């Protein structure tokens, strides 16, 4: 009897994996997505409201303008690319929004619904449009690649976190919200996301450079940015590194991606 149940569960799991198979924009990597984009967007909207309810928007006009201009340029380039390549589904449920928050944290993040938040603490390091584009491109890449949906799906299917498994028994909105909270580490420290997997980080680095290049920014500043962030990590805590694991191998991989990304730059 137990063997029969196990076979049924294995078969059901296989069907779920086949039905939930997605593909990452540009990289073409296959991924498992168990949640609809509508569910992800709704959960992200709730998280954004909660995060921003505890934050204070910056009044630094110059940095706000730079962040929004870079964000607009990069997302416009992405919009053009998906239209030209018939990949509009990649933008389903995403509505780009760019905020700067008063905080000394050296941090930035993007929710799966396209809400991007920079903290004032990162601005001395991202003090040019090209450097803002490095961070912006990387964060936007996480949303485009649907890494949030993939991470939540892995929590549910693999059972890496017991709380997520318990929360998924049923389909009520509050249980999906619980999975979202577990997957992102939200709750005790709103606005501080759990690290993505190394695979997701490398993919976001690659995609981020490509879309940065599409918008005409200088991708060659990226290795220096990450090197500078890594050096700063030794002297002071940087929240960006609690959410974006970085090391010499990462910088090496970024260097290797530069020639590919350069091919996406607009013709001069």
C-alpha positions as CSV (number, residue, x, y, z in Angstrom):
1,X,0.0,0.0,0.0
2,X,2.8,2.4,1.0
3,X,4.7,1.6,-2.2
4,X,1.6,2.4,-4.3
5,X,1.1,5.7,-2.5
6,X,4.8,6.5,-3.1
7,X,4.5,5.7,-6.8
8,X,1.4,7.9,-7.0
9,X,3.2,10.8,-5.3
10,X,6.2,10.4,-7.5
11,X,4.0,10.4,-10.6
12,X,2.1,13.5,-9.4
13,X,5.3,15.2,-8.6
14,X,6.6,14.5,-12.1
15,X,3.4,15.9,-13.6
16,X,3.8,19.1,-11.5
17,X,7.4,19.5,-12.7
18,X,6.4,19.1,-16.3
19,X,3.4,21.5,-16.0
20,X,5.4,24.1,-14.1
21,X,8.4,24.2,-16.3
22,X,9.4,27.8,-17.3
23,X,12.3,29.3,-19.1
24,X,14.5,32.2,-18.1
25,X,14.7,35.2,-20.5
26,X,17.9,35.3,-22.6
27,X,19.8,32.5,-20.7
28,X,17.1,29.9,-21.7
29,X,17.6,28.0,-18.4
30,X,14.7,25.7,-17.6
31,X,13.1,26.4,-14.2
32,X,10.3,25.1,-12.0
33,X,7.5,27.7,-11.3
34,X,4.7,26.4,-9.2
35,X,3.0,29.7,-8.6
36,X,1.1,31.9,-11.1
37,X,2.5,35.3,-11.8
38,X,-0.7,36.8,-10.4
39,X,-0.1,35.1,-7.1
40,X,3.6,36.3,-7.0
41,X,2.5,39.9,-7.9
42,X,-0.2,40.0,-5.2
43,X,2.3,38.7,-2.5
44,X,4.9,41.2,-3.7
45,X,2.4,44.1,-3.5
46,X,1.6,43.1,0.1
47,X,5.3,42.9,1.0
48,X,6.0,46.3,-0.6
49,X,3.2,47.9,1.4
50,X,4.5,46.4,4.6
51,X,8.2,47.3,3.9
52,X,7.5,50.9,2.9
53,X,5.1,51.4,5.8
54,X,8.1,51.1,8.1
55,X,10.5,53.1,5.8
56,X,10.9,56.8,5.2
57,X,11.4,58.0,1.6
58,X,14.5,60.0,1.0
59,X,14.4,63.7,0.0
60,X,17.8,63.6,-1.8
61,X,16.5,64.9,-5.1
62,X,19.7,64.4,-7.1
63,X,20.0,60.7,-6.2
64,X,16.3,60.1,-6.6
65,X,16.5,61.6,-10.1
66,X,19.6,59.5,-11.0
67,X,18.0,56.2,-9.8
68,X,14.7,56.9,-11.6
69,X,16.5,57.9,-14.8
70,X,18.7,54.8,-14.8
71,X,15.7,52.6,-13.9
72,X,13.7,54.1,-16.7
73,X,16.5,53.7,-19.3
74,X,17.1,50.1,-18.3
75,X,13.5,49.0,-18.2
76,X,12.8,50.8,-21.5
77,X,15.6,48.8,-23.1
78,X,14.2,45.6,-21.6
79,X,10.7,46.5,-22.9
80,X,12.1,47.0,-26.4
81,X,14.0,43.7,-26.2
82,X,11.0,41.6,-25.2
83,X,8.7,43.2,-27.8
84,X,11.2,42.6,-30.6
85,X,11.7,39.0,-29.5
86,X,8.1,38.1,-28.7
87,X,8.9,37.5,-25.0
88,X,6.3,39.7,-23.5
89,X,5.3,37.0,-21.0
90,X,8.6,37.8,-19.1
91,X,7.1,41.1,-18.0
92,X,3.7,39.8,-16.9
93,X,2.7,41.1,-13.5
94,X,5.7,43.4,-13.4
95,X,5.3,47.2,-13.0
96,X,8.6,49.0,-12.4
97,X,8.9,51.5,-9.6
98,X,12.0,53.0,-8.2
99,X,12.4,54.3,-4.6
100,X,15.2,55.7,-2.5
101,X,14.9,55.2,1.3
102,X,16.5,57.0,4.2
103,X,18.9,54.5,5.7
104,X,22.6,54.0,6.3
105,X,22.3,50.4,5.0
106,X,24.5,49.7,2.0
107,X,21.7,47.8,0.3
108,X,19.2,47.6,-2.6
109,X,16.6,45.1,-3.6
110,X,13.9,44.3,-6.1
111,X,10.6,42.5,-5.4
112,X,9.2,40.2,-8.0
113,X,6.5,42.8,-8.9
114,X,9.2,45.2,-10.1
115,X,9.3,47.4,-7.0
116,X,13.0,48.4,-6.6
117,X,14.3,50.1,-3.5
118,X,17.8,51.7,-3.0
119,X,19.0,52.7,0.4
120,X,20.9,56.0,0.9
121,X,23.8,54.0,2.3
122,X,24.7,52.5,-1.1
123,X,24.7,55.9,-2.9
124,X,28.3,56.9,-2.1
125,X,29.4,53.7,-3.8
126,X,26.9,54.0,-6.7
127,X,27.6,57.7,-7.3
128,X,27.5,57.7,-11.1
129,X,24.7,56.5,-13.5
130,X,26.9,53.6,-14.7
131,X,27.4,52.3,-11.1
132,X,23.7,52.7,-10.3
133,X,23.1,50.7,-13.5
134,X,25.3,47.8,-12.2
135,X,23.0,47.4,-9.1
136,X,19.8,48.3,-10.9
137,X,20.6,45.7,-13.7
138,X,21.3,43.0,-11.2
139,X,18.2,43.6,-9.2
140,X,15.9,43.9,-12.2
141,X,17.4,40.6,-13.5
142,X,16.1,38.8,-10.4
143,X,12.6,39.9,-11.3
144,X,12.9,39.1,-15.0
145,X,14.3,35.7,-14.3
146,X,11.5,35.0,-11.9
147,X,13.9,33.9,-9.2
148,X,11.4,34.7,-6.5
149,X,8.8,32.3,-7.9
150,X,11.5,29.6,-8.4
151,X,12.7,30.0,-4.8
152,X,9.2,29.7,-3.4
153,X,8.6,26.7,-5.6
154,X,11.7,25.0,-4.3
155,X,10.7,25.7,-0.7
156,X,7.3,24.0,-1.3
157,X,8.5,21.0,-3.4
158,X,11.8,20.1,-1.8
159,X,10.7,21.0,1.7
160,X,13.9,22.8,2.6
161,X,12.0,24.8,5.2
162,X,9.4,22.9,7.3
163,X,7.4,26.1,7.8
164,X,6.9,26.5,4.1
165,X,5.7,22.9,3.7
166,X,3.1,23.4,6.5
167,X,2.0,26.7,5.1
168,X,1.4,25.2,1.7
169,X,-1.2,22.7,2.9
170,X,-4.2,24.5,1.4
171,X,-4.5,27.4,-1.0
172,X,-5.6,30.3,1.3
173,X,-3.9,33.6,0.7
174,X,-2.5,33.7,4.1
175,X,-0.7,30.4,3.6
176,X,0.8,31.6,0.3
177,X,1.9,34.7,2.2
178,X,3.6,32.5,4.8
179,X,5.6,30.8,2.1
180,X,6.6,34.2,0.6
181,X,7.7,35.3,4.1
182,X,9.8,32.1,4.5
183,X,11.3,32.3,1.1
184,X,12.4,35.9,1.5
185,X,13.2,36.0,5.1
186,X,10.7,38.8,5.7
187,X,9.1,39.4,9.1
188,X,11.7,40.3,11.7
189,X,13.7,42.5,9.4
190,X,11.6,43.9,6.7
191,X,13.5,45.0,3.6
192,X,16.4,42.5,4.3
193,X,16.1,39.6,1.8
194,X,17.6,36.2,2.3
195,X,20.4,35.4,-0.1
196,X,19.5,33.9,-3.4
197,X,21.3,30.7,-4.4
198,X,24.7,31.0,-6.1
199,X,23.1,29.9,-9.3
200,X,20.5,32.7,-9.1
201,X,23.2,35.2,-8.2
202,X,25.4,34.3,-11.1
203,X,22.5,34.4,-13.5
204,X,21.4,37.8,-12.2
205,X,25.0,39.0,-12.7
206,X,25.0,37.8,-16.3
207,X,21.5,39.1,-17.1
208,X,22.1,42.4,-15.3
209,X,25.2,43.1,-17.4
210,X,23.3,42.3,-20.6
211,X,20.4,44.6,-19.9
212,X,22.7,47.2,-18.6
213,X,24.5,47.0,-22.0
214,X,21.2,47.2,-23.8
215,X,20.5,50.5,-22.2
216,X,23.9,51.9,-23.2
217,X,25.7,51.9,-19.8
218,X,29.4,51.1,-19.4
219,X,29.5,47.4,-18.3
220,X,33.2,47.6,-17.7
221,X,32.7,49.4,-14.4
222,X,31.0,46.2,-13.0
223,X,34.1,44.3,-11.8
224,X,35.4,47.4,-10.0
225,X,32.1,47.9,-8.3
226,X,32.0,44.4,-6.9
227,X,35.7,44.6,-6.0
228,X,35.0,47.8,-4.1
229,X,32.0,46.3,-2.3
230,X,34.1,43.3,-1.3
231,X,36.9,45.5,0.0
232,X,34.4,47.5,2.0
233,X,32.9,44.4,3.5
234,X,36.1,43.9,5.5
235,X,35.9,47.2,7.3
236,X,32.2,47.7,7.9
237,X,29.0,45.6,7.8
238,X,27.3,45.8,4.4
239,X,23.7,44.6,4.2
240,X,24.2,44.2,0.4
241,X,26.4,41.3,1.1
242,X,23.9,39.6,3.4
243,X,21.6,39.4,0.4
244,X,24.2,39.2,-2.4
245,X,27.0,36.7,-1.6
246,X,30.2,37.8,-3.4
247,X,33.7,36.5,-3.7
248,X,36.7,36.4,-6.1
249,X,35.0,33.7,-8.2
250,X,32.0,36.0,-8.7
251,X,34.2,38.8,-10.0
252,X,36.0,36.3,-12.3
253,X,32.6,35.1,-13.7
254,X,31.6,38.7,-14.3
255,X,34.8,39.3,-16.2
256,X,34.0,36.3,-18.3
257,X,30.5,37.5,-19.2
258,X,31.6,41.0,-20.3
259,X,32.3,40.0,-24.0
260,X,28.8,38.4,-24.2
261,X,27.1,41.4,-22.6
262,X,29.0,43.8,-24.9
263,X,27.2,42.3,-27.9
264,X,23.9,43.7,-26.7
265,X,25.1,47.3,-26.6
266,X,23.4,49.7,-29.0
267,X,25.2,50.3,-32.3
268,X,27.2,53.6,-32.3
